[in-house]
Amino acid sequence: MPLSHPRRSALSEQVIAALRNQIASGEWPVGSRIPTEPELVEQLGVARNTVREAVRALAHNGLLDIRQGSGTYVVATSELAGVMHRRFADADPRHIAELRSTLESAAAKLAAERRTEKDLKQLDALLVRREEAWQSGDAESFVAVDATFHLAVVAASHNDVMTAMYADLGEVMREWLRADVGAELSPDTHMDHARLVDAIRTGDAEAAASEAASYPFLCRPGRPAFAPPAQD
């Protein structure tokens, strides 16, 4: 549905908001290439310059990466996520692991105390999907599902601030996991998360916290902090 046509400055903000919503909603996931400029012009019903201005604004804010000759790609789901991604791009992988451990342990403890039946159903479903992704041998699919599972654990804490912060760190965490798992799945990087879900289900807060804290430390010496960005 083409956008309405208010004054130019308001229209530009409206286009920025529309593109940001496509990213935040997952319609354009991290790593995907967004539609071309002519396609966006047709979809939104606005001038090419307005689209170009909006894309540049989101690139400046860290959500998009404009790659000459290749296209424009989503690199973060929010401005804060973009800042986080740039800020921690060269961080020591052990420090990322420690941050993940701290956040997930605290969240798992709260999840054991506050989880709902809906939360448990989602965690159970993600456990199945995680094992299916592992069995498929597709490392990127496994990383995507595993990251979704851990975010669901944090969301089950029903602490909106903690969940938002973890979501903003999501791509940093995924890149850390990609580097740690490697291009091919191997038995030494597989970890069963069923005990964590069981602890959350039974309301055992201490066991849930302990189980979550034990997961992130898989990084081997000499492995780079993050995998290099994909090239087309």
Secondary structure, 3 states (H helix, E strand, C coil): CCCCCCCHHHHHHHHHHHHHHHHHCCCCCCCCECCCHHHHHHHHCCCHHHHHHHHHHHHHCCCEEEECCCEEEECCCCHHHHHHHHHCCCCCHHHHHHHHHHHHHHHHHHHHHHCCHHHHHHHHHHHHHHHHHHHHCCHHHHHHHHHHHHHHHHHCCCCHHHHHHHHHCHHHHHHHHHHHHCCCCCHHHCCCCHHHHHHHHHCCHHHHHHHHHCCCCCCCCCCCCCCCCCCC
